[in-house]
Amino acid sequence: QVQLVESGGGLVQPGGSLRLSCVASRSIFSIPAMLWYRQAPGKQREWVASISSSANRNYADSLEGRFTISRDNAKNTVYLQMSSLKPEDTAVYYCAADHFQGTTMTRTWGQGTQVTVSS
């Protein structure tokens, strides 16, 4: 089992930057994938980025290279560095972990952190 706690959200002006953190309750070294999703008001939750245990990274095409996902296994933490933020990036950002419980792959979610991009 793993629990996830996100932080780092807030209000930022267009063009600004934020770094979100996701701290896990146990080692993430062997967790196959850590992910970030977001959900804007009135919209479905959408995948943003993911990073594997071997640090392979994947991003949603819509981000146009503005976000960077990283992981610090020593701190049990995954980060999402967001730059050149736009109002349309406003959403609740969720961290998730795809991990094994026994032989079953399970996805665990954090509680989310609000990001608001506005002048």
N, C-alpha and C positions, 0 to 999 in steps of 0.2 A: 504494500500500500504506500501511497505517496500523497502528500498534501502540498498544494501550491499557493503561494501568496504573491500577488502582483503589487507593485508600487511604482511611483514615478510619474503618474498621470497628473494632469492639471490644465490650466488655461495658458495658452501660448498664442502669440500673434502669428499671422500668416508669414511664412518664410523662416520661422523660428525652428528650434530643435528641442527634442526631449529624448531622454533615455529611460525606457521602462525596464524594470527588473522583475524577475520571477524567481523567488527562492523556494526551493523544494525542501521537504521535511527529512529527506534522506539523500544519500549519494545519487547523483544523476549519471555517474560514470558509465553505468551499464544500461541506462534507459535508451532504447533504440532511437526514439525521436522526441524532440521537444518542439513545440509549435506555438505560434501566435495567431490568433484570430481576432476579428473585430466585428462589432455589430453597431451600425448606425441606427438612429431612431427610425422606426417604421420599415427597416430592412432586415433581411436575413443575415445571420452570422456568416462571415466570409473568411476564408483562409488568407493569411498575410504572408507568413514565412515559416520555414521549418529548418531544423538543424539535426543531423543524425549524430549518433555516438562517435562516428569518425569525422565529425565536423563538416560533412557535406551540407551545403546550404541551398535552399530553393526559395524563390520569391514569387509572389503574384506579379504577373506582367504589368498590372495597372500601377504598380508602385514606381515604375520608371527609374529604378535604381536609387531611390531616395532613402530606403530603409536598409539597415544591416542587422542581422541576427548573429549573436555570438553566445558562447557558453564558457563558463569558468567552473570546471568540475571540482576544483578545490573549495569553491565557495557554494557549491550546489545551486548555482545561479545561471539563469539564461537572461540575456539582455536583448532589447530591441532598440537600436539607435535610430531615431527618426529625424530627418532633416528636411529642409525646404517644405515645411508643413503647409498644407492647404486646408481651407475650411471643410472640404469634403473628406478630410482625414478624421474629422470629429466622429468619435465613436467610443463605446466601451471596448477596451482591449483585454482579451482573455489569453492567458497562458494555458497550455495543455501538455500533457505527457502521455505518450503511447508506450506502455510498459506491460510486462508480463505479470499476470497473477496466476501462478502455477504455469499451465501451458496455454492460457488464454490471454490474448492481447487485449488490453483494456485502455481506455482513454480517461484520464482524470483531468478535470478542469479546475482552474482557480476561480476566484470570485469576481475578477475583473477590476480594471482601473479606468476611470473616465479621462479621456483626452478631448479637450475642446480647443479648436483652432478658430480664433476670432479676434478682430481688432476692436 
